[in-house]
Amino acid sequence: MDIVPLVSTIASCVEPGSVDRHLLHQRLTELVLAVRNAKATNVDSTSLLTHITLVAARLVSHRVELSDRERELVLETVQEALTPKVHRPLFNVHAVVVDHIGRILVPLFVAPSALPEATRLLAINAWRQLVKVASVHVPEKHSTQKSRQLPCTLSLCDYIKEFMPPDYLSLAVCALLDNAETADDQRLRVRALEALLDLFQKDGLVDRVSMSCMFPGTVSALTRIALAQLPANSQNAPKRPISAVRTQAFHALEAAILVMYRGSHTSDKADVAEEWAQQARGGPKSIVDVDATQTNEPDRLQQILWRLASLRHNSGTLSALFSMFARVSSLECASRMPEGCVQVAVETCLAVAGQQPNLASSYLLDLKLRCSEGDSVGARVEAVLEPLLKQFERFVANGEPRQRSDVLCVISACVRVLGQHRALPLVSPWWRSQGLPALLTSLSISLPGTSLLISDTQEPLDDVSYVLENYRTNELSHALDQFVQSMADLFTPREMGAQLLSLLFDSSDRHVSVLWMLRKVAGQATLGDLSSICPSALQYCVDFCGSAPDPDTDTSQRAAHELMVLDVVSTLVPLIGPNVAYYMDTLLFPLLQTTMASSPALQAQAHRVLDILAQQTSSTVAHMLHDNVDYIVEGCSQQIRSVALHPHVFSILCGAVQLVGKDILVYMDDVVEDTLDVCERLAYEDDEIVTGALQFLEIVTRTVADEPKMIEESTKGRVEMLDLDPIASAIKAMDDAAASRMLEDLVLTDPIPELPTSIADPKPNDMEPNNDSEPEDDTKPEGNPLAIKICLAIQSFLYTDSSAHQLLALKTVHNSTSALQTTRDLLPLLNEVWPSLVNRLNQRDVHYVTLAACDVIERVCVLGSSWMRKRVKDDLWPHFERILRNTPLKMQRSESVLARRILHTMSKVVEYVTLDEGMAWTVCVLVVRFFGSDVEPELIELLQKMVPVYGDKVWLVLAKLGRVDGVQPNAILDIGVSSNIKPPVGICQMLGL
């Protein structure tokens, strides 16, 4: 429908005394659609605006009481008409349009409580489009004003100044601020601030003269919006701004400040804004000092900037805040801005620059350039820096976390801006006397809980995540790194390293902090920068690694200190380069010792340092140590001879053997002899030294064994599995007496001849009555004499009261038997150690020693095979039987673990050793009592191993327990099995019976 007829129809609907509501609503809806269609068909926009203006003015002039929806339709029509089809301003808009629309829109959002927020939102959107008009055509009869010859075309700014009421813009600004401050709809608040920004950014629309009167109120209102505050006399709750509201408030405030202070000052008179913006009493204060914002003075620009600066930690609006403060401190505003305000802006920008270097990089470059050119900004930066240096200790040691972050960020940014020439005279005396000691005191360094002390990781840690108690957050950690980096750039690495080194050798308790700083400085140095301090620093690290732990020092703190020492060494070694070979004798022993530390993290870091050390010599760790094996072995031999003075010598040997491997053992004969002598002399005198010696011997035997292969499956004892089906059929067909006789025949067994008790000279025919074992092969090689010597010598430690010594001795026996498994010396060695092993199964032992003994016994049975038959029956089974009989069905955790281990060991015994028939029957009858208990999986595993050889006995027991199909338990004579035992259904299928 055409717009002109619609306008006429709407006009007729609002004749005085005869308002047709239904028709008016319908025609207004059609008008919105008609405007959209007209724009789409390129109708002349000037004519369109004129018609819309006339209908809107007519509705207002007749004072028609429009409903909310009708008013919204009018505003939608105006907005559509004012919005150009393409993104460019409207030109030559008729003056009638600007005059009427401008006078209509502002009252609609002046009184926020009078109209719904949706209506105000549409009015503000329409007014934003009106402000974007580029030029206005003023007809000849538009006004009686004679100062300008009409007709003419004016810019929107000139038209408003000449033809609109004097307070028109002030009224609009107040209305927009009122909506932005009190509206509930966040969209309305954002649109009001955006309209205000458009108003301030429109060239010439709001100049300094007009801004001067409304500047204090505008700035105060925008500050309240950003800080979510309301005037003291307001009864409303403050509206918490979303990020978009606060961001737009900053942008509007930046535009207002730019209007007020940009350019040169042409007036000599002090206006209202200048008087209001004068510097606050007491001079400028640092934004880091939170007390500076707690003032009872009337709001002045400096106090407002202080309060706004407190929002610098809000990441959502940081960019807008920084843009505003950067504008305040820029050249175009700083010349007219009060000095205190500029200083607050500069300090805030420097604080943001420390937090977000990428955001403020261009700003810092600009400031640095201005400082180098002699601009006054250099003096302002120095004025910011000096009070922070004086109060550094208070802020860093006792301040709030954000104060600590701010002071570090501001100082580091100031140092970068001023450059070394201007910053060094200010910072150097302070850094030596106050700055460095205060910073070190604030660095309370620890490890993240106990994870690095008990973790099982063996991977080298490229960077240990130390916990800095006062710098836990990412913001604080980043600020600290920036600060240390700026100090390292200000001083040379050599000078900084010398300062830190002098603190390492005093008696203070800040050594971990000093090492942390030294690592940071060394990480930024290059080859040769720290050559003068490397020897002393490495010597400190070596001395600390070799020192005895302080009993008053917490374990975690000691571990943190050790890790930090290793980190420093790993950082210094690459700076020395190939010349590190001259320090090899100093570094090797402490590093090898640390590879055996109790903390896996320390072990991993020691390995990492050794890798770095080897890289500098163009070698691997194993080759590097092998090249220095003479020095290692000779040095350790000398220390063993005075072992009381060198209790960690065995840790060094353990590390060397583990890293080099078998190749080092050819040099170890004398060392092993000396170690065995130490074990004999100090067995009951020095538990720590003996434990270290036993650990070394265990690692030697483990290295000799070199992950031996398990013996072949063919060595297992084998008996053809009985066919149980005929037996079952016969039992079912016989009477009870015949069945009983048959079962007796199954149970009765022939006696087993005695076996030799010594294997000093084993004879094949003495091994088994059926001679099913392999004869001794004289072609087998001899065993490793080192393993034999160690294994025989440490047997006595299986009888000591120290469980640690017992465990190490058991590991050594395990390793030695594995090393000798394919040699002629295996059986003689087993014969020697067997009584000692079985003795560990006594009930008085700690149960985990019994578990370790079971592991070794299991290995011995696998290696000894049929040779172990009599020993299993006479020596091993009585202990196992005693433990199993005394184990309750409702077990505690320790009892469950031990029972599981014994059943598993018996599974291996049954698999590799042929049991006596009577013993096999006893095992079968005894273990079935554990059906339904915690150890049932291990019980089933044992029965599965027994079925191939002793299937008849297993079948008989299960038949008595009612788990064999077709066999009634009453048909089975009493075999000593309780009828309360309930094996799982389908157990025969599980066992393959």
Secondary structure by P-SEA (a helix, b strand, c coil): ccaaaaaaaaaaaccccccaaaaaaaaaaaaaaaaaaaaaacccaaaaaaaaaaaaaaaaaacccccaaaaaaaaaaaaaaaccccccccccccaaaaaaaaaaccccccccccccaaaaaaaaaaaaaaaaccbbbbcccccccccccccccccaaaaaacccccaaaaaaaaaaaaaacccccaaaaaaaaaaaaaaaaccccccccccccaaaaaaaaaaaaaacccccccccccccccaaaaaaaaaaaaaaaaaccccccccccccaaaaaacccccccccccccccccccccccaaaaaaaaacccccccaaaaaaaaaaaaacccccccccaaaaaaaaaaaaaaaaacccccaaaaaaaaaaaaaccaaaaaaaaacaaaaaaaaaaaacccaaaaaaaaaaaaaaaaaaccaaaaaacaaaaaccaaaaaaaacccccccccccccccccccccccccccccccaaaaaaaaaaaaaaaaaccaaaaaaaaaaaaaccccaaaaaaaaaaaaaaacccccccccaaaaaaaaaaaaaccccccccaaaaaaaaaaaaaaaaaaaaaacccccccccccaaaaaaacccccaaaaaaaaaaaaaaaaaacccaaaaaaaaaaaaaaaaaaaaaccccccaaaaaaaaaaaaaccccccccaaaaaaaaaaaaacccccaaaaaaaaaaaaaaaaaaaccccccccccccccccccaaaaaaaaaaccaaaaaaaaaaaacccccccccccccccccccccccccccccccccccccaaaaaaaaaaccccccccaaaaaaaaaaaaaaaaaaccccaaaaaaaaaaaaaaaaccccccaaaaaaaaaaaaaaaaaaccccccccccccaaaaaaaaaaccccccaaaaaaaaaaaaaaaaaaacccccaaaaaaaaacccccccccaaaaaaaaaaaacccaaaaaaaaaaaacccccccccccccccccccccccccccccccc
